[in-house]
Amino acid sequence: MALKATVFKATLNIADMDRYYYDEHNLTLARHPSETDQRMMARLAVFALNAEPRLNFTKGISTDNEPDLWVKDYSDQTELWIELGQPDEKRLRQACGKAQAVRIYCYSGHSAELWWEQTQNIAKRFDNLSVINLNHEAIQQLGEMAQRNMILHCNIEDQILSLSDNTQSVDITQEFWKH
């Protein structure tokens, strides 16, 4: 019997001083059985960093032809393709060919650095690609905050995302490898 996704509910109160975006998002996240709390919370952090009314989670891990998040225009064209992890060259080509803008968020520390060393020459070919590395230790701490029902306060200023609940706070820095 196949394992089912675990459903999480999150309310994000976002104050993004860098983009002048202030809103509350009530989200439902399905955590695939193979996905860790750390990765799911990284998806939530990336949502906060890119929040806008048309940003949506996709089927993600369980689907090969969709990113983790995307923004589609009203004619169903992909404006923004957001992927977490370390995609291979084929996946980068696919994403950059399908979307106006592509953002890759890495979050796994040393293995992300090794991936970037191998990928940066390939990445130069794509003008619509950005690669951002999220602080690995902060993402690990964020994974510990995962609960089935969450209310999180997200403040973004000077490219630093501060996520907090009633008991703890995590500051996530971004390192822009390709802008």
N, CA, C and O atoms as a DFTB+ gen file, in Angstrom:
716 C
 N C O
     1  1       0.842      -1.173       0.000
     2  2       0.000       0.000       0.000
     3  2       0.894       1.245       0.000
     4  3       1.851       1.333       0.769
     5  1       0.576       2.179      -0.850
     6  2       1.361       3.411      -0.968
     7  2       1.105       4.328       0.226
     8  3      -0.019       4.440       0.715
     9  1       2.163       4.972       0.678
    10  2       2.026       5.932       1.758
    11  2       1.425       7.218       1.220
    12  3       1.691       7.611       0.084
    13  1       0.615       7.871       2.040
    14  2      -0.025       9.112       1.624
    15  2       0.749      10.307       2.158
    16  3       1.511      10.200       3.118
    17  1       0.536      11.434       1.518
    18  2       1.161      12.672       1.961
    19  2       0.564      13.091       3.299
    20  3      -0.600      12.812       3.586
    21  1       1.367      13.760       4.106
    22  2       0.909      14.326       5.367
    23  2       0.562      15.785       5.110
    24  3       1.339      16.516       4.497
    25  1      -0.602      16.202       5.578
    26  2      -1.078      17.564       5.323
    27  2      -0.705      18.469       6.492
    28  3      -0.936      18.139       7.655
    29  1      -0.126      19.608       6.156
    30  2       0.231      20.636       7.120
    31  2      -0.514      21.917       6.746
    32  3      -0.712      22.200       5.564
    33  1      -0.916      22.674       7.733
    34  2      -1.556      23.977       7.526
    35  2      -0.628      25.040       8.094
    36  3      -0.074      24.879       9.182
    37  1      -0.467      26.115       7.354
    38  2       0.406      27.198       7.814
    39  2      -0.228      28.542       7.491
    40  3      -0.718      28.767       6.384
    41  1      -0.208      29.411       8.457
    42  2      -0.574      30.804       8.237
    43  2       0.719      31.595       8.284
    44  3       1.423      31.597       9.294
    45  1       1.028      32.274       7.176
    46  2       2.235      33.100       7.096
    47  2       1.824      34.561       7.114
    48  3       1.100      35.020       6.231
    49  1       2.281      35.281       8.106
    50  2       2.097      36.731       8.154
    51  2       3.396      37.335       7.661
    52  3       4.407      37.324       8.364
    53  1       3.359      37.868       6.434
    54  2       4.582      38.298       5.762
    55  2       4.697      39.815       5.758
    56  3       3.774      40.527       5.363
    57  1       5.859      40.291       6.210
    58  2       6.227      41.697       6.097
    59  2       7.575      41.728       5.383
    60  3       8.622      41.521       5.996
    61  1       7.530      41.992       4.075
    62  2       8.741      42.012       3.253
    63  2       9.109      43.461       2.973
    64  3       8.581      44.078       2.049
    65  1      10.016      43.996       3.774
    66  2      10.427      45.388       3.619
    67  2      11.260      45.605       2.358
    68  3      11.315      46.722       1.844
    69  1      11.904      44.560       1.855
    70  2      12.710      44.693       0.640
    71  2      11.832      44.921      -0.592
    72  3      12.193      45.690      -1.483
    73  1      10.674      44.248      -0.638
    74  2       9.784      44.353      -1.807
    75  2       8.501      45.131      -1.511
    76  3       7.646      45.270      -2.386
    77  1       8.363      45.634      -0.296
    78  2       7.150      46.346       0.136
    79  2       5.903      45.485      -0.051
    80  3       4.883      45.934      -0.575
    81  1       6.018      44.250       0.390
    82  2       4.909      43.296       0.281
    83  2       4.489      42.897       1.689
    84  3       5.302      42.423       2.482
    85  1       3.208      43.094       1.989
    86  2       2.677      42.790       3.315
    87  2       1.352      42.070       3.130
    88  3       0.408      42.625       2.567
    89  1       1.286      40.820       3.610
    90  2       0.059      40.064       3.433
    91  2       0.067      38.847       4.344
    92  3       1.091      38.484       4.924
    93  1      -1.093      38.234       4.453
    94  2      -1.225      36.980       5.182
    95  2      -1.626      35.909       4.190
    96  3      -2.521      36.111       3.370
    97  1      -0.957      34.766       4.269
    98  2      -1.259      33.639       3.384
    99  2      -1.633      32.437       4.246
   100  3      -0.890      32.051       5.148
   101  1      -2.779      31.860       3.961
   102  2      -3.205      30.624       4.609
   103  2      -2.921      29.493       3.638
   104  3      -3.545      29.401       2.580
   105  1      -1.978      28.632       3.997
   106  2      -1.459      27.626       3.078
   107  2      -1.731      26.211       3.571
   108  3      -1.773      25.941       4.772
   109  1      -1.913      25.324       2.610
   110  2      -1.976      23.900       2.882
   111  2      -0.815      23.262       2.145
   112  3      -0.684      23.407       0.930
   113  1       0.027      22.554       2.885
   114  2       1.190      21.886       2.298
   115  2       1.005      20.386       2.438
   116  3       0.635      19.886       3.500
   117  1       1.263      19.692       1.372
   118  2       1.274      18.237       1.416
   119  2       2.734      17.800       1.442
   120  3       3.482      18.050       0.498
   121  1       3.133      17.144       2.534
   122  2       4.507      16.656       2.626
   123  2       4.541      15.216       2.125
   124  3       3.986      14.309       2.745
   125  1       5.199      15.035       1.005
   126  2       5.357      13.718       0.392
   127  2       6.060      12.791       1.393
   128  3       6.898      13.256       2.165
   129  1       5.736      11.497       1.395
   130  2       6.386      10.583       2.346
   131  2       7.914      10.593       2.285
   132  3       8.567      10.319       3.292
   133  1       8.490      10.901       1.133
   134  2       9.951      10.924       1.024
   135  2      10.547      12.284       1.387
   136  3      11.768      12.437       1.398
   137  1       9.710      13.259       1.680
   138  2      10.183      14.608       1.987
   139  2      10.391      14.758       3.497
   140  3       9.584      14.275       4.291
   141  1      11.464      15.421       3.879
   142  2      11.749      15.663       5.291
   143  2      11.045      16.938       5.756
   144  3      10.615      17.757       4.944
   145  1      10.935      17.089       7.080
   146  2      10.400      18.342       7.630
   147  2      11.272      19.519       7.199
   148  3      10.768      20.606       6.917
   149  1      12.584      19.291       7.151
   150  2      13.516      20.348       6.757
   151  2      13.214      20.849       5.347
   152  3      13.168      22.058       5.121
   153  1      13.009      19.948       4.405
   154  2      12.734      20.358       3.030
   155  2      11.380      21.032       2.922
   156  3      11.237      22.024       2.208
   157  1      10.382      20.505       3.622
   158  2       9.056      21.118       3.581
   159  2       9.110      22.548       4.138
   160  3       8.498      23.461       3.584
   161  1       9.838      22.727       5.224
   162  2       9.948      24.063       5.808
   163  2      10.786      24.981       4.919
   164  3      10.561      26.191       4.895
   165  1      11.750      24.416       4.188
   166  2      12.494      25.219       3.209
   167  2      11.543      25.700       2.117
   168  3      11.651      26.840       1.664
   169  1      10.607      24.840       1.686
   170  2       9.603      25.272       0.705
   171  2       8.779      26.431       1.254
   172  3       8.469      27.380       0.534
   173  1       8.429      26.347       2.526
   174  2       7.649      27.409       3.158
   175  2       8.452      28.714       3.223
   176  3       7.909      29.792       2.977
   177  1       9.735      28.616       3.550
   178  2      10.597      29.800       3.594
   179  2      10.732      30.421       2.207
   180  3      10.687      31.643       2.063
   181  1      10.897      29.584       1.196
   182  2      11.018      30.086      -0.179
   183  2       9.700      30.729      -0.625
   184  3       9.708      31.718      -1.358
   185  1       8.578      30.172      -0.186
   186  2       7.292      30.820      -0.469
   187  2       7.308      32.233       0.106
   188  3       6.950      33.187      -0.586
   189  1       7.718      32.375       1.354
   190  2       7.742      33.690       1.995
   191  2       8.646      34.665       1.237
   192  3       8.301      35.836       1.077
   193  1       9.795      34.184       0.774
   194  2      10.738      35.054       0.056
   195  2      10.205      35.525      -1.290
   196  3      10.641      36.558      -1.799
   197  1       9.276      34.790      -1.867
   198  2       8.751      35.110      -3.200
   199  2       7.256      35.405      -3.195
   200  3       6.635      35.468      -4.256
   201  1       6.682      35.583      -2.030
   202  2       5.227      35.680      -1.888
   203  2       4.621      36.741      -2.794
   204  3       5.130      37.852      -2.944
   205  1       3.530      36.344      -3.376
   206  2       2.668      37.212      -4.169
   207  2       1.361      36.454      -4.361
   208  3       1.334      35.236      -4.179
   209  1       0.284      37.134      -4.721
   210  2      -1.021      36.462      -4.773
   211  2      -1.101      35.242      -5.692
   212  3      -1.879      34.331      -5.409
   213  1      -0.333      35.188      -6.776
   214  2      -0.441      34.069      -7.728
   215  2       0.599      32.971      -7.516
   216  3       0.664      32.027      -8.304
   217  1       1.416      33.078      -6.460
   218  2       2.412      32.050      -6.171
   219  2       1.715      30.833      -5.580
   220  3       0.937      30.954      -4.634
   221  1       1.997      29.655      -6.145
   222  2       1.352      28.424      -5.696
   223  2       2.359      27.291      -5.560
   224  3       3.346      27.217      -6.292
   225  1       2.080      26.408      -4.600
   226  2       2.803      25.153      -4.519
   227  2       2.286      24.257      -5.637
   228  3       1.124      24.351      -6.032
   229  1       3.153      23.393      -6.142
   230  2       2.743      22.442      -7.172
   231  2       2.731      21.047      -6.547
   232  3       2.823      20.897      -5.329
   233  1       2.616      20.044      -7.392
   234  2       2.677      18.671      -6.899
   235  2       4.086      18.312      -6.459
   236  3       4.290      17.334      -5.739
   237  1       5.066      19.111      -6.897
   238  2       6.438      19.008      -6.401
   239  2       7.130      17.688      -6.640
   240  3       7.205      17.216      -7.775
   241  1       7.635      17.090      -5.579
   242  2       8.469      15.890      -5.642
   243  2       7.829      14.775      -6.449
   244  3       8.525      14.029      -7.138
   245  1       6.515      14.656      -6.371
   246  2       5.843      13.524      -7.023
   247  2       5.641      13.733      -8.525
   248  3       5.140      12.834      -9.200
   249  1       6.016      14.891      -9.060
   250  2       5.810      15.185     -10.469
   251  2       7.098      15.687     -11.104
   252  3       7.714      16.628     -10.603
   253  1       7.507      15.062     -12.205
   254  2       8.770      15.413     -12.849
   255  2       8.727      16.721     -13.639
   256  3       9.753      17.382     -13.792
   257  1       7.554      17.098     -14.139
   258  2       7.498      18.254     -15.041
   259  2       6.983      19.516     -14.366
   260  3       6.561      20.448     -15.052
   261  1       7.008      19.569     -13.033
   262  2       6.609      20.763     -12.305
   263  2       7.683      21.119     -11.285
   264  3       8.375      20.242     -10.770
   265  1       7.817      22.418     -10.996
   266  2       8.762      22.832      -9.954
   267  2       8.116      22.653      -8.573
   268  3       7.053      22.044      -8.450
   269  1       8.765      23.184      -7.553
   270  2       8.179      23.165      -6.212
   271  2       7.119      24.254      -6.057
   272  3       6.095      24.048      -5.406
   273  1       7.374      25.409      -6.659
   274  2       6.426      26.523      -6.642
   275  2       6.455      27.182      -8.015
   276  3       7.434      27.072      -8.753
   277  1       5.374      27.861      -8.340
   278  2       5.377      28.626      -9.582
   279  2       4.357      29.739      -9.539
   280  3       3.429      29.745      -8.730
   281  1       4.566      30.687     -10.448
   282  2       3.605      31.752     -10.721
   283  2       3.227      31.593     -12.173
   284  3       4.084      31.592     -13.057
   285  1       1.930      31.459     -12.411
   286  2       1.434      31.355     -13.785
   287  2       0.606      32.593     -14.088
   288  3      -0.088      33.118     -13.218
   289  1       0.686      33.057     -15.340
   290  2      -0.141      34.193     -15.722
   291  2      -1.545      33.689     -16.060
   292  3      -1.832      32.497     -15.950
   293  1      -2.401      34.601     -16.467
   294  2      -3.801      34.248     -16.698
   295  2      -4.009      33.428     -17.964
   296  3      -5.097      32.892     -18.178
   297  1      -2.987      33.322     -18.804
   298  2      -3.082      32.457     -19.985
   299  2      -2.353      31.126     -19.747
   300  3      -2.077      30.387     -20.692
   301  1      -2.046      30.830     -18.483
   302  2      -1.424      29.584     -18.047
   303  2       0.046      29.458     -18.461
   304  3       0.584      28.351     -18.481
   305  1       0.690      30.559     -18.785
   306  2       2.123      30.554     -19.061
   307  2       2.876      30.718     -17.743
   308  3       2.431      31.455     -16.863
   309  1       4.004      30.043     -17.603
   310  2       4.782      30.097     -16.371
   311  2       5.659      31.344     -16.366
   312  3       6.563      31.491     -17.189
   313  1       5.374      32.235     -15.424
   314  2       6.183      33.439     -15.263
   315  2       7.410      33.166     -14.395
   316  3       8.509      33.639     -14.687
   317  1       7.206      32.394     -13.321
   318  2       8.287      32.123     -12.372
   319  2       8.272      30.649     -11.991
   320  3       7.243      30.117     -11.575
   321  1       9.404      30.005     -12.133
   322  2       9.601      28.589     -11.809
   323  2      10.578      28.551     -10.648
   324  3      11.706      29.028     -10.778
   325  1      10.168      27.995      -9.516
   326  2      11.019      27.939      -8.334
   327  2      11.262      26.482      -7.962
   328  3      10.333      25.695      -7.779
   329  1      12.529      26.158      -7.857
   330  2      12.946      24.785      -7.573
   331  2      13.855      24.781      -6.352
   332  3      14.692      25.671      -6.199
   333  1      13.698      23.790      -5.486
   334  2      14.585      23.606      -4.341
   335  2      15.522      22.447      -4.616
   336  3      15.137      21.449      -5.226
   337  1      16.746      22.588      -4.164
   338  2      17.679      21.482      -4.296
   339  2      18.777      21.753      -5.301
   340  3      19.240      22.884      -5.454
   341  1      19.187      20.691      -5.984
   342  2      20.333      20.746      -6.883
   343  2      19.985      20.049      -8.190
   344  3      20.395      18.911      -8.417
   345  1      19.231      20.723      -9.049
   346  2      18.802      20.085     -10.296
   347  2      19.969      19.843     -11.258
   348  3      20.979      20.546     -11.230
   349  1      19.797      18.830     -12.107
   350  2      20.821      18.545     -13.107
   351  2      20.642      19.468     -14.315
   352  3      19.693      20.249     -14.378
   353  1      21.565      19.366     -15.265
   354  2      21.554      20.255     -16.432
   355  2      20.261      20.124     -17.230
   356  3      19.713      21.130     -17.682
   357  1      19.776      18.924     -17.407
   358  2      18.537      18.710     -18.159
   359  2      17.375      19.442     -17.501
   360  3      16.563      20.071     -18.180
   361  1      17.299      19.357     -16.184
   362  2      16.215      20.025     -15.441
   363  2      16.346      21.544     -15.551
   364  3      15.339      22.238     -15.695
   365  1      17.566      22.067     -15.485
   366  2      17.783      23.512     -15.646
   367  2      17.330      23.979     -17.025
   368  3      16.659      25.003     -17.155
   369  1      17.704      23.219     -18.053
   370  2      17.306      23.558     -19.430
   371  2      15.794      23.558     -19.561
   372  3      15.212      24.469     -20.150
   373  1      15.161      22.533     -19.009
   374  2      13.708      22.420     -19.064
   375  2      13.049      23.627     -18.388
   376  3      12.150      24.244     -18.959
   377  1      13.490      23.957     -17.193
   378  2      12.904      25.066     -16.447
   379  2      13.095      26.393     -17.182
   380  3      12.153      27.171     -17.328
   381  1      14.316      26.643     -17.639
   382  2      14.610      27.916     -18.304
   383  2      13.890      28.041     -19.637
   384  3      13.629      29.153     -20.095
   385  1      13.564      26.916     -20.264
   386  2      12.809      26.942     -21.509
   387  2      11.318      27.149     -21.301
   388  3      10.625      27.619     -22.203
   389  1      10.824      26.806     -20.133
   390  2       9.385      26.883     -19.867
   391  2       8.946      28.161     -19.166
   392  3       7.769      28.518     -19.222
   393  1       9.872      28.858     -18.506
   394  2       9.478      29.983     -17.670
   395  2      10.245      31.252     -18.023
   396  3      11.369      31.203     -18.523
   397  1       9.608      32.386     -17.752
   398  2      10.263      33.673     -17.962
   399  2      11.430      33.862     -16.994
   400  3      12.466      34.417     -17.359
   401  1      11.251      33.392     -15.751
   402  2      12.297      33.498     -14.731
   403  2      12.345      32.193     -13.951
   404  3      11.313      31.581     -13.676
   405  1      13.563      31.774     -13.598
   406  2      13.771      30.545     -12.837
   407  2      14.649      30.879     -11.638
   408  3      15.677      31.544     -11.766
   409  1      14.221      30.401     -10.468
   410  2      15.023      30.567      -9.256
   411  2      15.260      29.192      -8.641
   412  3      14.326      28.433      -8.384
   413  1      16.519      28.901      -8.417
   414  2      16.913      27.664      -7.752
   415  2      17.371      28.043      -6.350
   416  3      18.223      28.916      -6.186
   417  1      16.810      27.390      -5.344
   418  2      17.201      27.610      -3.955
   419  2      17.884      26.348      -3.440
   420  3      17.274      25.282      -3.362
   421  1      19.155      26.488      -3.092
   422  2      19.914      25.393      -2.488
   423  2      19.888      25.591      -0.974
   424  3      19.800      26.717      -0.486
   425  1      19.965      24.481      -0.239
   426  2      19.881      24.606       1.217
   427  2      20.644      23.507       1.957
   428  3      20.470      23.337       3.163
   429  1      21.483      22.764       1.243
   430  2      22.091      21.589       1.876
   431  2      23.589      21.732       2.154
   432  3      24.324      20.746       2.113
   433  1      24.033      22.933       2.430
   434  2      25.402      23.147       2.895
   435  2      26.478      22.761       1.901
   436  3      26.471      23.211       0.755
   437  1      27.407      21.922       2.348
   438  2      28.586      21.571       1.549
   439  2      28.214      20.888       0.230
   440  3      28.839      21.154      -0.797
   441  1      27.206      20.014       0.245
   442  2      26.841      19.345      -1.011
   443  2      26.301      20.355      -2.023
   444  3      26.485      20.180      -3.227
   445  1      25.634      21.414      -1.544
   446  2      25.170      22.466      -2.454
   447  2      26.363      23.219      -3.047
   448  3      26.349      23.575      -4.226
   449  1      27.383      23.458      -2.243
   450  2      28.582      24.131      -2.738
   451  2      29.280      23.293      -3.808
   452  3      29.729      23.826      -4.823
   453  1      29.369      21.987      -3.582
   454  2      29.966      21.098      -4.588
   455  2      29.140      21.090      -5.869
   456  3      29.691      21.128      -6.969
   457  1      27.814      21.041      -5.723
   458  2      26.929      21.092      -6.890
   459  2      27.167      22.379      -7.672
   460  3      27.248      22.355      -8.901
   461  1      27.280      23.506      -6.963
   462  2      27.458      24.787      -7.635
   463  2      28.800      24.846      -8.379
   464  3      28.870      25.403      -9.474
   465  1      29.852      24.283      -7.803
   466  2      31.147      24.240      -8.486
   467  2      31.030      23.528      -9.832
   468  3      31.644      23.939     -10.817
   469  1      30.240      22.462      -9.863
   470  2      30.068      21.681     -11.092
   471  2      29.078      22.319     -12.057
   472  3      29.124      22.039     -13.255
   473  1      28.196      23.159     -11.568
   474  2      27.067      23.657     -12.365
   475  2      27.227      25.099     -12.820
   476  3      26.549      25.510     -13.762
   477  1      28.081      25.871     -12.201
   478  2      28.112      27.304     -12.491
   479  2      28.420      27.638     -13.953
   480  3      27.884      28.614     -14.476
   481  1      29.256      26.866     -14.614
   482  2      29.532      27.134     -16.036
   483  2      28.302      26.867     -16.901
   484  3      28.047      27.588     -17.866
   485  1      27.551      25.843     -16.557
   486  2      26.295      25.541     -17.264
   487  2      25.287      26.655     -17.011
   488  3      24.596      27.092     -17.932
   489  1      25.204      27.111     -15.773
   490  2      24.221      28.127     -15.386
   491  2      24.434      29.452     -16.126
   492  3      23.478      30.199     -16.335
   493  1      25.661      29.746     -16.520
   494  2      25.958      31.005     -17.220
   495  2      25.196      31.123     -18.537
   496  3      24.959      32.230     -19.021
   497  1      24.814      29.986     -19.116
   498  2      24.102      29.994     -20.402
   499  2      22.680      30.538     -20.300
   500  3      22.093      30.933     -21.307
   501  1      22.131      30.560     -19.105
   502  2      20.711      30.892     -18.942
   503  2      20.549      32.274     -18.318
   504  3      20.823      32.470     -17.134
   505  1      20.100      33.228     -19.132
   506  2      19.925      34.600     -18.659
   507  2      18.775      34.737     -17.662
   508  3      18.771      35.652     -16.837
   509  1      17.805      33.835     -17.736
   510  2      16.625      33.940     -16.869
   511  2      16.751      33.114     -15.588
   512  3      15.752      32.872     -14.911
   513  1      17.962      32.679     -15.248
   514  2      18.202      31.810     -14.092
   515  2      18.885      32.566     -12.959
   516  3      19.856      33.293     -13.168
   517  1      18.353      32.378     -11.757
   518  2      18.998      32.853     -10.524
   519  2      19.230      31.652      -9.628
   520  3      18.401      30.743      -9.572
   521  1      20.354      31.646      -8.926
   522  2      20.664      30.567      -7.989
   523  2      20.979      31.206      -6.640
   524  3      21.868      32.051      -6.529
   525  1      20.235      30.786      -5.619
   526  2      20.359      31.348      -4.284
   527  2      20.636      30.216      -3.304
   528  3      19.970      29.181      -3.338
   529  1      21.608      30.411      -2.442
   530  2      21.921      29.429      -1.410
   531  2      21.377      29.934      -0.077
   532  3      21.678      31.053       0.340
   533  1      20.577      29.103       0.588
   534  2      20.050      29.431       1.903
   535  2      20.947      28.799       2.963
   536  3      21.442      27.686       2.786
   537  1      21.150      29.508       4.050
   538  2      22.006      29.044       5.127
   539  2      21.537      27.691       5.647
   540  3      20.416      27.551       6.136
   541  1      22.415      26.697       5.532
   542  2      22.086      25.313       5.867
   543  2      21.686      25.137       7.337
   544  3      20.689      24.478       7.632
   545  1      22.453      25.720       8.252
   546  2      22.153      25.565       9.678
   547  2      20.787      26.164      10.015
   548  3      20.044      25.600      10.819
   549  1      20.456      27.295       9.408
   550  2      19.159      27.927       9.664
   551  2      18.018      27.061       9.138
   552  3      16.976      26.954       9.783
   553  1      18.204      26.449       7.985
   554  2      17.164      25.569       7.435
   555  2      16.980      24.346       8.331
   556  3      15.858      23.868       8.500
   557  1      18.064      23.837       8.904
   558  2      17.941      22.727       9.852
   559  2      17.120      23.139      11.069
   560  3      16.259      22.386      11.524
   561  1      17.386      24.331      11.595
   562  2      16.609      24.840      12.736
   563  2      15.142      25.014      12.351
   564  3      14.240      24.722      13.135
   565  1      14.927      25.487      11.150
   566  2      13.561      25.697      10.676
   567  2      12.802      24.374      10.605
   568  3      11.609      24.330      10.905
   569  1      13.480      23.303      10.214
   570  2      12.856      21.986      10.172
   571  2      12.317      21.553      11.519
   572  3      11.324      20.828      11.593
   573  1      12.967      21.994      12.587
   574  2      12.520      21.659      13.938
   575  2      11.240      22.397      14.323
   576  3      10.587      22.023      15.297
   577  1      10.875      23.425      13.587
   578  2       9.666      24.197      13.880
   579  2       8.406      23.599      13.231
   580  3       7.299      24.084      13.464
   581  1       8.574      22.561      12.429
   582  2       7.443      21.982      11.694
   583  2       6.396      21.423      12.650
   584  3       6.705      20.644      13.551
   585  1       5.162      21.836      12.434
   586  2       4.004      21.338      13.168
   587  2       2.861      21.205      12.190
   588  3       2.864      21.852      11.143
   589  1       1.892      20.385      12.508
   590  2       0.760      20.174      11.604
   591  2      -0.031      21.450      11.372
   592  3      -0.554      21.661      10.277
   593  1      -0.129      22.308      12.391
   594  2      -0.782      23.622      12.267
   595  2       0.201      24.667      12.761
   596  3       0.632      24.633      13.913
   597  1       0.554      25.601      11.877
   598  2       1.574      26.596      12.219
   599  2       1.057      28.007      11.938
   600  3       0.350      28.252      10.961
   601  1       1.433      28.914      12.821
   602  2       1.260      30.339      12.574
   603  2       2.655      30.927      12.647
   604  3       3.288      30.924      13.702
   605  1       3.133      31.436      11.508
   606  2       4.508      31.938      11.419
   607  2       4.502      33.402      11.016
   608  3       3.724      33.834      10.165
   609  1       5.380      34.144      11.643
   610  2       5.571      35.555      11.312
   611  2       6.864      35.648      10.511
   612  3       7.917      35.199      10.962
   613  1       6.777      36.231       9.330
   614  2       7.904      36.308       8.404
   615  2       8.262      37.765       8.183
   616  3       7.455      38.539       7.670
   617  1       9.454      38.130       8.566
   618  2       9.969      39.472       8.305
   619  2      11.173      39.337       7.388
   620  3      12.077      38.538       7.633
   621  1      11.165      40.137       6.324
   622  2      12.271      40.104       5.374
   623  2      12.821      41.519       5.259
   624  3      12.110      42.462       4.912
   625  1      14.111      41.636       5.562
   626  2      14.766      42.932       5.458
   627  2      16.230      42.700       5.149
   628  3      16.877      41.855       5.768
   629  1      16.754      43.450       4.190
   630  2      18.144      43.318       3.754
   631  2      18.474      41.880       3.371
   632  3      19.547      41.373       3.698
   633  1      17.539      41.224       2.673
   634  2      17.688      39.864       2.156
   635  2      17.798      38.799       3.251
   636  3      18.220      37.677       2.972
   637  1      17.426      39.130       4.486
   638  2      17.417      38.151       5.578
   639  2      15.969      37.872       5.945
   640  3      15.196      38.788       6.225
   641  1      15.613      36.587       5.940
   642  2      14.272      36.153       6.312
   643  2      14.290      35.716       7.768
   644  3      15.035      34.811       8.144
   645  1      13.470      36.360       8.579
   646  2      13.287      35.958       9.972
   647  2      11.923      35.301      10.088
   648  3      10.894      35.928       9.833
   649  1      11.926      34.044      10.471
   650  2      10.685      33.284      10.657
   651  2      10.548      32.967      12.134
   652  3      11.491      32.482      12.759
   653  1       9.373      33.239      12.698
   654  2       9.180      32.946      14.115
   655  2       7.774      32.431      14.365
   656  3       6.824      32.759      13.655
   657  1       7.681      31.614      15.402
   658  2       6.383      31.201      15.916
   659  2       6.324      31.732      17.350
   660  3       7.041      32.678      17.675
   661  1       5.514      31.166      18.188
   662  2       5.397      31.678      19.557
   663  2       6.564      31.311      20.454
   664  3       6.700      31.871      21.542
   665  1       7.412      30.382      20.026
   666  2       8.476      29.920      20.917
   667  2       9.889      30.152      20.404
   668  3      10.815      30.274      21.205
   669  1      10.080      30.217      19.086
   670  2      11.436      30.357      18.570
   671  2      11.460      31.176      17.295
   672  3      10.435      31.416      16.657
   673  1      12.668      31.599      16.945
   674  2      12.869      32.415      15.755
   675  2      14.121      31.929      15.032
   676  3      15.101      31.529      15.660
   677  1      14.070      31.969      13.691
   678  2      15.201      31.551      12.874
   679  2      15.453      32.633      11.824
   680  3      14.528      33.087      11.151
   681  1      16.718      33.038      11.695
   682  2      17.118      33.990      10.655
   683  2      17.803      33.226       9.535
   684  3      18.773      32.504       9.764
   685  1      17.290      33.390       8.324
   686  2      17.827      32.678       7.169
   687  2      18.461      33.697       6.230
   688  3      17.795      34.589       5.706
   689  1      19.775      33.538       6.032
   690  2      20.474      34.425       5.105
   691  2      20.503      33.777       3.724
   692  3      20.441      32.556       3.580
   693  1      20.600      34.635       2.723
   694  2      20.660      34.191       1.336
   695  2      22.005      34.599       0.747
   696  3      22.481      35.714       0.958
   697  1      22.595      33.690       0.017
   698  2      23.812      33.984      -0.724
   699  2      23.477      33.844      -2.200
   700  3      23.115      32.759      -2.657
   701  1      23.595      34.925      -2.941
   702  2      23.216      34.916      -4.354
   703  2      24.411      34.458      -5.187
   704  3      25.373      35.202      -5.379
   705  1      24.333      33.225      -5.675
   706  2      25.400      32.655      -6.496
   707  2      25.282      33.116      -7.945
   708  3      26.291      33.309      -8.623
   709  1      24.081      33.286      -8.406
   710  2      23.834      33.820      -9.764
   711  2      22.595      34.658      -9.685
   712  3      21.549      34.200      -9.225
   713  1      22.706      35.877     -10.130
   714  2      21.590      36.810     -10.011
   715  2      21.064      37.190     -11.371
   716  3      20.119      37.972     -11.471
